[in-house]
């Protein structure tokens, strides 16, 4: 098994499936067979960029930054009756995180201390800026990560999830055409290297964005950082 298949095997096991067979028909679809009747195909879901050394997964830069920004927002205090979404856009190469964090903390603290706040865009550095939008309801924290965009990849994470899911669905549908009739049920499980463990509140947003006719009985996104976390489209 490759790493994506290992993650999916762990996910299926965590869902209580005991009879999970890897490559039941050899090196052809499906990747797994559950209970002798549910065929499961696996696909890595990610974006890549061109570098002098070849392709590099954008998640190698984007996701660590997302984790750092989310952690920083939590340090800026609880909601005082209102919350604000923080949406940021980046273009690489970025300044060192220590420099970005200091500037981001300063600007957000100034924003919070202003009693007449309104939706705004703040430039943190020439390649990092944030958009602040008031949430329709307060959350636990005053600042909540609402999303991010990577200008090197071309879109906000939820939109990129939807776009790349469509690509994977189309590709995998073609791949299983000649063996589709062999099993009564087919699932597509995508190991999500774009959104990773996106907030549970965003699951429904992804479902709404993914309005796409397909023939799969189930499509599931699994968090590669925690194979027990997955959600169905």
Secondary structure, 3 states (H helix, E strand, C coil): CCHHHHHHHHHHHHCCCCCEEECCCCCCCCCEEECCCEEEEEEEECCEEEECCEEEECHHHHHHHHHHHHHHHHCCCECCCCCEEEEEEECCCCCCHHHHHHHHHHHHHHHHHCCCCCCEEEEEECCEEEEEEECCCCCCECEEEEEEEECCCCEEHHHHHHHHHHHHHHHHHHHHHHHHHHCCEEEEEEEECCCCCCCHHHHHHHHHHCCCCCCCCEEEEEECCCCCCEEEC
